[in-house]
Amino acid sequence: MGSKITAVSEDHAHDLDLKTFEELYRRMYPTLKRYAIYLVSDVEEAQLLLNDVFIAIWKKRLLIIDEKPYLFRAVKNASLNYHKRLKSPFLDLDDEVVPELADQNPDPAQHYQEKDRNKMLYQLIDQMPERRRLIFYMYRIDGLSYKEIGVLLDISVRTVEDHLSKGFQFLKERIMKHEAEFR
């Protein structure tokens, strides 16, 4: 699963202009931050790692074709380097506040109901074990495939399937318990 990247020369720097770079940063930063925190278990260090990754992309004027796999691999490599420097094992993800999903419903009452449902759903997801929660977010929110998640977390596709299956079952049971709140 080799990521395709194209280095852009100074003559073609407009291909990776500031607007494109900022859009990539805004779109991918929250997801990559959760992943980096999972890998280094330190919010500040995770932010520093991400900044280093994005600075390297900007300095090299890299126009990334398959951006998700490339960025996740870059963050993973940066975290491995961080752990080599510390010579400490990988640690668990600290609880992070999850941003709410943007809702574009014109009806204000419906908007607030959706917001409440999303908040309850995120609260249920946050009750999952940390690794399962990360896999769930990577699959459902970030749109990564089972294979991509397996490669990024160094686990088998079957393990990814198992975590997702148990995650969906967990949510189904909890939602059925609180069915009236989700209507």
FIKENU-654519 format. One line per field, with one value per atom (N, C-alpha, C): residue in one letter; x, y, z. Coordinates in steps of 0.05 Angstrom, whole numbers. Each point is the difference from the previous one (the first is absolute). Last residue first. Layout:
code (A:...)
east (X:...)
north (Y:...)
up (Z:...)
# end
This chain:
code (R:R:R:F:F:F:E:E:E:A:A:A:E:E:E:H:H:H:K:K:K:M:M:M:I:I:I:R:R:R:E:E:E:K:K:K:L:L:L:F:F:F:Q:Q:Q:F:F:F:G:G:G:K:K:K:S:S:S:L:L:L:H:H:H:D:D:D:E:E:E:V:V:V:T:T:T:R:R:R:V:V:V:S:S:S:I:I:I:D:D:D:L:L:L:L:L:L:V:V:V:G:G:G:I:I:I:E:E:E:K:K:K:Y:Y:Y:S:S:S:L:L:L:G:G:G:D:D:D:I:I:I:R:R:R:Y:Y:Y:M:M:M:Y:Y:Y:F:F:F:I:I:I:L:L:L:R:R:R:R:R:R:R:R:R:E:E:E:P:P:P:M:M:M:Q:Q:Q:D:D:D:I:I:I:L:L:L:Q:Q:Q:Y:Y:Y:L:L:L:M:M:M:K:K:K:N:N:N:R:R:R:D:D:D:K:K:K:E:E:E:Q:Q:Q:Y:Y:Y:H:H:H:Q:Q:Q:A:A:A:P:P:P:D:D:D:P:P:P:N:N:N:Q:Q:Q:D:D:D:A:A:A:L:L:L:E:E:E:P:P:P:V:V:V:V:V:V:E:E:E:D:D:D:D:D:D:L:L:L:D:D:D:L:L:L:F:F:F:P:P:P:S:S:S:K:K:K:L:L:L:R:R:R:K:K:K:H:H:H:Y:Y:Y:N:N:N:L:L:L:S:S:S:A:A:A:N:N:N:K:K:K:V:V:V:A:A:A:R:R:R:F:F:F:L:L:L:Y:Y:Y:P:P:P:K:K:K:E:E:E:D:D:D:I:I:I:I:I:I:L:L:L:L:L:L:R:R:R:K:K:K:K:K:K:W:W:W:I:I:I:A:A:A:I:I:I:F:F:F:V:V:V:D:D:D:N:N:N:L:L:L:L:L:L:L:L:L:Q:Q:Q:A:A:A:E:E:E:E:E:E:V:V:V:D:D:D:S:S:S:V:V:V:L:L:L:Y:Y:Y:I:I:I:A:A:A:Y:Y:Y:R:R:R:K:K:K:L:L:L:T:T:T:P:P:P:Y:Y:Y:M:M:M:R:R:R:R:R:R:Y:Y:Y:L:L:L:E:E:E:E:E:E:F:F:F:T:T:T:K:K:K:L:L:L:D:D:D:L:L:L:D:D:D:H:H:H:A:A:A:H:H:H:D:D:D:E:E:E:S:S:S:V:V:V:A:A:A:T:T:T:I:I:I:K:K:K:S:S:S:G:G:G:M:M:M)
east (-699:-21:-1:56:12:-21:-20:17:12:-54:-17:18:41:-13:-15:67:-8:-14:30:-7:-12:35:-26:-9:85:-21:-28:76:-4:-22:25:-11:-7:45:-27:-14:92:-17:-29:63:-1:-19:19:-17:-4:62:-27:-21:91:-7:-28:38:-7:-8:28:-24:-8:81:-23:-26:81:-4:-25:26:-10:-6:42:-28:-13:92:-15:-30:58:-2:-16:19:-19:-4:67:-26:-22:94:-11:-27:79:-18:-11:56:14:-16:-26:1:16:-11:7:3:-30:27:10:-91:18:29:-65:1:19:-16:16:2:-55:29:17:-94:10:30:-32:-8:11:-27:22:-11:-46:-4:22:-21:21:-1:-66:3:20:-20:-25:4:78:-17:-24:61:15:-18:-36:3:14:-6:-26:1:78:-6:-28:25:18:-7:-44:-10:17:27:-24:-11:72:9:-24:-18:15:8:-89:28:16:-98:13:29:-61:-1:14:-13:21:1:-70:25:23:-83:0:26:-12:4:-1:-17:28:5:-89:14:30:-55:-5:15:4:14:-4:-48:29:16:-92:5:29:-25:-3:6:-3:23:0:-75:22:26:-75:-5:24:-1:7:-4:-26:29:9:-91:12:30:-46:-7:12:11:16:-7:-3:-19:15:45:-10:-18:86:-30:-9:92:-8:-31:87:-27:-10:99:-14:-27:51:-3:-16:62:-26:-1:91:-16:-27:57:-5:-17:73:-26:-3:62:0:-29:65:-26:1:86:-14:-28:61:-11:-14:83:-27:-9:103:-19:-28:104:-23:-20:102:-20:-23:103:-23:-20:86:3:-22:19:-7:6:17:14:-6:-46:28:16:-90:4:29:-24:-4:6:-2:25:-2:-76:21:26:-71:-4:21:-1:8:-3:-33:30:10:-93:10:31:-42:-4:11:1:19:-2:-62:26:21:-87:0:28:-12:1:0:-8:25:3:-83:21:27:-70:-5:22:3:8:-5:20:-15:6:39:-22:-19:67:-5:-24:80:-28:-6:81:-10:-30:78:-21:-11:65:7:-19:-14:27:7:-84:1:28:-12:-15:1:39:16:-14:-47:22:17:-68:-10:21:25:-9:-9:22:24:-8:-69:11:25:-39:-17:11:41:5:-15:-16:26:7:-79:-3:27:-1:-15:-3:39:18:-14:-54:20:19:-63:-13:20:16:6:-10:6:-14:8:24:19:-11:-53:27:19:-90:-1:28:-9:-4:-1:2:26:-1:-80:18:27:-63:-10:19:18:6:-9:-21:28:8:-86:2:29:-18:-14:3:41:12:-15:-24:12:10:-45:-15:12:44:-25:-16:80:6:-26:-6:9:5:-20:-24:7:70:-17:-25:58:13:-18:-28:-2:12:9:-28:-4:86:-7:-29:45:-1:-9:35:-5:0:9:-16:-6:57:-28:-17:95:-9:-29:67:-28:-12:91:-14:-29:57:-5:-15:-15:24:-8:-45:-5:24:-23:15:-4:-65:15:13:-43:4:15:-57:11:3:1:-13:14:-9:18:-15:-20:-17:18)
north (185:5:29:-44:1:4:-10:23:3:-76:25:25:-88:5:26:-49:28:8:-89:6:28:-27:-13:5:30:17:-13:-47:25:17:-80:-6:25:11:-10:-6:23:23:-8:-69:16:24:-53:-14:15:33:4:-14:-13:28:6:-86:4:29:-18:-16:4:38:15:-15:-42:24:16:-76:-8:25:13:-9:-7:18:25:-7:-71:14:26:-49:-14:13:30:10:-14:10:-13:12:59:-22:-12:85:-26:-23:94:-9:-26:40:22:-8:-63:8:21:-26:-22:7:59:1:-21:0:24:2:-69:-5:24:7:-19:-4:93:-28:-17:107:-18:-28:87:-14:-18:61:7:-15:-14:29:7:-93:14:30:-57:-12:17:26:-2:-10:1:27:-1:-81:9:28:-34:-15:9:34:11:-13:-34:27:12:-82:-4:27:1:-10:-3:26:20:-10:-37:-1:17:33:-24:-1:72:-21:-25:78:4:-20:0:-9:3:34:-29:-11:92:-8:-31:40:2:-8:2:-21:1:67:-25:-23:83:2:-26:10:-4:0:19:-28:-6:89:-16:-29:57:7:-17:-4:-14:4:48:-28:-17:92:-5:-29:28:3:-7:4:-25:1:77:-21:-26:74:3:-22:-5:2:0:-13:28:4:-71:2:28:-43:21:1:-33:-7:23:-44:23:-9:-50:0:25:1:-9:1:-19:22:-12:-39:-5:22:-12:10:-3:-66:25:8:-70:8:27:-61:15:7:-86:26:13:-71:1:29:-35:3:3:-44:15:0:-10:-14:18:36:-8:-14:51:-29:-8:87:-4:-28:24:20:-5:-52:-8:19:19:-21:-10:65:12:-22:-27:15:13:-42:-21:14:54:-10:-21:35:21:-10:-56:1:21:-4:-25:0:69:3:-24:-5:20:5:-58:-12:20:32:-18:-14:55:16:-18:-41:13:15:-42:-19:13:59:-12:-21:47:15:-14:-17:-16:11:53:-11:-17:88:-28:-10:76:-2:-30:65:-26:2:63:6:-26:16:-15:4:44:7:-14:-21:27:7:-82:0:27:-8:-14:-1:36:18:-13:-52:20:20:-65:-13:20:32:-8:-14:22:24:-7:-69:8:25:-29:-19:8:50:5:-18:-16:25:7:-72:-7:24:12:-14:-7:37:20:-13:-56:19:19:-101:26:21:-98:4:27:-47:11:6:-41:-11:9:33:-29:-12:89:-3:-29:19:6:-2:-10:-22:4:69:-23:-24:74:7:-24:-1:-7:5:26:-29:-9:93:-12:-30:48:4:-13:6:-24:3:72:-24:-24:85:2:-26:5:2:0:4:-26:-1:83:-18:-28:63:6:-18:-7:-10:5:36:-29:-13:93:-7:-30:36:3:-8:-47:28:1:-69:-2:28:-2:-25:-6:72:7:-25:-3:3:7:-21:-8:2:22:11:-5:-38:28:13:-104:17:29:-93:22:19:-110:24:22:-85:14:24:-103:28:12:-94:15:29:-96:26:14:-109:23:26:-101:24:25)
up (389:-21:-7:69:-27:-22:95:-2:-29:24:0:-4:11:-26:-1:62:1:-25:9:28:3:-84:6:28:-25:-13:5:31:15:-11:-47:27:16:-83:-4:27:0:-5:-4:11:24:-4:-74:18:26:-62:-10:18:21:3:-9:-15:28:7:-88:6:29:-26:-11:5:26:16:-10:-50:27:17:-84:-3:27:-1:-6:-2:7:26:-3:-78:16:27:-57:-10:17:48:-23:-8:46:8:-25:15:1:11:-22:28:4:-88:18:29:-65:-5:19:4:8:-4:-33:29:11:-92:8:30:-35:-6:9:6:20:-4:-36:-4:22:10:-7:-4:26:-25:-8:80:-19:-26:69:-2:-22:20:-5:-5:17:-21:-7:69:-25:-23:88:-11:-27:47:-8:-14:39:-24:-11:84:-21:-27:75:-6:-23:35:-16:-8:58:-26:-18:90:-15:-28:48:6:-19:14:-11:10:16:20:-10:-55:20:22:-64:-13:20:27:-1:-12:-1:28:2:-83:7:29:-28:-14:6:35:14:-14:-42:25:16:-80:-5:26:7:-8:-5:16:25:-6:-73:16:26:-56:-12:16:27:5:-11:-18:28:7:-86:3:28:-20:-10:3:22:19:-8:-60:26:20:-110:23:26:-85:3:24:-13:-1:4:-3:-17:-3:70:-10:-17:43:-11:-12:82:-29:-8:88:-9:-30:59:-11:-10:83:-28:-12:85:-7:-30:57:-16:-4:66:-10:-13:-4:21:-12:-31:-7:23:13:-9:-5:-14:22:-12:-28:-8:23:28:-15:-9:13:17:-18:-19:7:19:-46:28:11:-92:17:29:-60:-1:18:-14:19:0:-64:27:22:-90:6:28:-31:5:6:-25:28:6:-87:19:29:-68:-1:20:-11:13:1:-48:29:15:-93:9:30:-41:1:10:-15:23:3:-75:25:24:-86:3:27:-24:7:5:-27:26:7:-87:24:26:-104:19:28:-64:-15:18:18:8:-15:-7:-8:3:44:-9:-7:29:-20:-11:72:-24:-22:82:-8:-26:41:-11:-11:44:-25:-13:85:-20:-27:73:-8:-22:40:-18:-10:65:-25:-20:86:-15:-27:59:-11:-17:48:-23:-13:79:-21:-25:77:-11:-23:47:-15:-13:59:-24:-18:85:-19:-26:68:-10:-20:43:-18:-12:31:11:-20:-13:25:14:-89:19:28:-74:-2:21:-5:5:0:-26:29:8:-91:12:31:-49:-6:14:4:16:-3:-55:28:18:-91:4:29:-27:-1:7:-7:23:1:-75:26:23:-98:11:28:-50:-4:15:-2:15:-1:-51:28:16:-93:8:30:-37:-1:9:-8:23:0:-74:24:24:-81:-1:25:-10:3:1:-20:28:6:-84:9:30:-73:28:12:-90:2:30:-29:1:3:-13:28:2:-75:1:28:-18:-24:1:66:5:-24:10:-2:6:37:-18:0:20:10:-21:23:-21:12:30:5:-22:32:-22:8:58:-4:-23:18:-1:-5:26:0:0)
# end
